[in-house]
């Protein structure tokens, strides 16, 4: 099920929360990836994360450096799966 969020800030905060929950070991990495994939499967949400091949400023600012790095590793798995 795709999760539709209303603005860039809410998309970023949702992904930030997922990463934080994963870091606390409350969910597995696979669960985190599935939850993030549910968010970015929606084209509107994806547009709130990416501008071309770069992240939006809001997304980068809300996530911060470490979470953005974690997101990138998870997104690589998601993107690789979509390419198949």
Residue pairs with C-beta under 8 A, 6 or more apart in sequence:
1 38
2 38
2 39
2 41
2 42
2 45
3 14
3 38
3 39
3 42
3 45
4 42
4 44
4 45
5 11
5 14
5 39
5 45
5 48
7 48
8 48
8 49
8 56
8 58
8 59
9 58
9 62
11 39
11 45
11 48
11 49
11 59
12 48
12 49
12 58
12 59
12 61
12 62
12 63
13 62
14 39
15 36
15 39
15 49
15 63
15 67
15 71
16 62
16 63
16 67
18 27
18 32
18 35
18 36
19 32
19 63
19 67
19 70
19 71
19 74
20 67
21 27
21 32
22 28
22 29
22 31
22 32
22 70
23 70
27 35
29 74
32 74
33 74
33 77
33 78
36 71
36 74
36 75
36 78
37 78
39 45
40 46
40 49
40 75
40 78
48 56
48 58
48 59
49 55
49 56
49 59
50 56
55 68
59 68
60 68
63 71
